[in-house]
Structures are given as C-alpha cells and as structure tokens.
C-alpha cells in the first residue's frame, strides 16, 4: 500500500470541505499539533517541527479559503436580494447578422 503526499493532501482538503466532518478534522489537527506524540517527535530541533508546521499551514490555508468562499457567497446573496435578481439567471438573446 503506497500512500503519496498528494493523496494525503487531497484527502485532507476534501475532508475539511465536507461540512459533516469539517470540525472533526480541525479538532483532530489541533490535537495532533499540541500532542507530544507525532510522526516525527518534537525532540529533534528542526525535523520534529516540520510536520506540525505543514499541518498548521495546510489547516490555516483551507480554513481561510472556506471563510473567503462563505464571505463571497453571502456577498453575492446580499447583492442579489437587494437588486431583486439572482446571479444564476440565464438570459437568452437572439443574434441578428448586421448587413
């Protein structure tokens, strides 16, 4: 069984974007970061901190992306409700050739 870094990254990203598991993944990441039991122990000066820094970076990136997406969605909904139109509305137009 071969597990690549990219497959772990994709799993983490998909899991944190799923609303059902989002808070469990964030909580698990925080517990792993403060836990003394790591894949690479924190006793080693640089190597022990690398996995923690990678997870913190990944978690902050994904959570900030979720917050930005939610902010953009609420802004679009607010704009659509004030103008009375929706952004998903399709407009059909007939093209006429110019002579």
ABEGO torsion letter per residue (X at the ends): XBBBAAAAAAAAAAAAABAAAAAAAAAAAAAAAABABBABBAABAAAAAAAAAAAAAAAAAAAAAAAAAAAAAAAAAAAAAAAGBBAABBBBBBBBBBX
